[in-house]
Structures are given as C-alpha cells and as structure tokens.
C-alpha cells in the first residue's frame, strides 16, 4: 500500500534522505566515469561546441534565459553531437514520470524536461532565470527521477544543465541509495568546458551500450 507521494519538482535532499536513506558518497572511486578514459574529440566536434558556447553567450545579452531556450540552444545540440538521437537511444520531452519505489512504499510523480532513454540514462535541463541560479535547485528533483530506473542495482547516470553550468550525477542502490556528483563545468569559463561535457557524454553512452 502506498503511504507517501513525492512530487519531484517540489522535493529536496532532506526529504529524499529521510524517505530513502539517500547517501552522498565522497569517495572519488565511486564515480570515476566522469574523469577517466574520456575519448578524444574531433575538430568538427570542437567547432560545433565553440558555436554552442558563442550562441549561449549571445543569448545572455537578451534575458531572461528560460528553460526552453536553454534546451534548444545548448542541451539539444550537445545531445545531437553526442549521438543520443540515434539508436540505441531515444529522446522524450516533457515526459510525465510516475513510479512506485516498492521497498519504501513511496510513489514518485513529476514531469522531466528532457529524457534520454536506454533503460537508465536520464538527462534534465532545468529552468534558469537568474545569473545566480544553481544546479543545486534541480539535484533532488533529478535524483528522484533517476530512482525510477528499471535496474537500480546498476549505475544510473544523469545530467543537470542550466546552459551556463553542467554537472553529472551517478546513482546506485546497494543496501541504500547512494549518489555522487561530478565537478561543475561552467560554459563561461576560459577555453571551452563543453568539450569535457561532450567527452563525458560520449564515454557514458559507450559504457551503457556495452553493458
């Protein structure tokens, strides 16, 4: 019998900790995938990402920069370059999510902005209205969605993006739910940190396909 309902858009880390015994893992060995064995990028990849960065910086001159604009101008092009629109992956937009976390008798409901599917890779672009916006505001929401994986005993990966910042998340259920977060990659930083974002996406997609 369901005893509790969590609305993903309204949840926070405290609620997930109390409901699911969620634990932050700070041991770097838990989440090595975002910084080891990253593939090299082609010159074409880099040129396309330079255009994505230039487009984002241009959009900042015409506020407000809302969720749909972030998705169209930044996240969608990166997913395209990463081949997430090709088999064996497919993409859903504004996807309603509802699932039962049976061990805790908890129903999770919500609507995820952008969902890349092959059983367990979830990507979300969150709304960005202010320059001070932090990915922390979307972290609990994304983790709640990731708990809907069909195979929670295997790693589940996610991405939070505001357009100006990106962070990867790994979630795994052993005795309890455990998660870790990568460093935050900043679009405005010197150079182009979108290169590393793309490298990580390509690496994770390869790991998922090989399983």
Buried (B, 14 or more C-beta within 10 A) or exposed (E): EEEEEBBBBEBEBEBBBEBBEBBEBEEEEBBEBBBEEBEEBEEEBBEBBEEBBEBBEEBEEEEEBEBEBBBEBBBBBBBEBBEBEEEEBEBEEEBEBEBEBEEBEBBBBBBBBBBBBBEBBBBBBBBBEEEEBBBEBBBBBBBBBBBBBEEBEEBBBBBBBBBBBBBBBBBBBEEEBBBBBBEBBEBEEEEBBBBBBBBBBBBBBEBBEEE
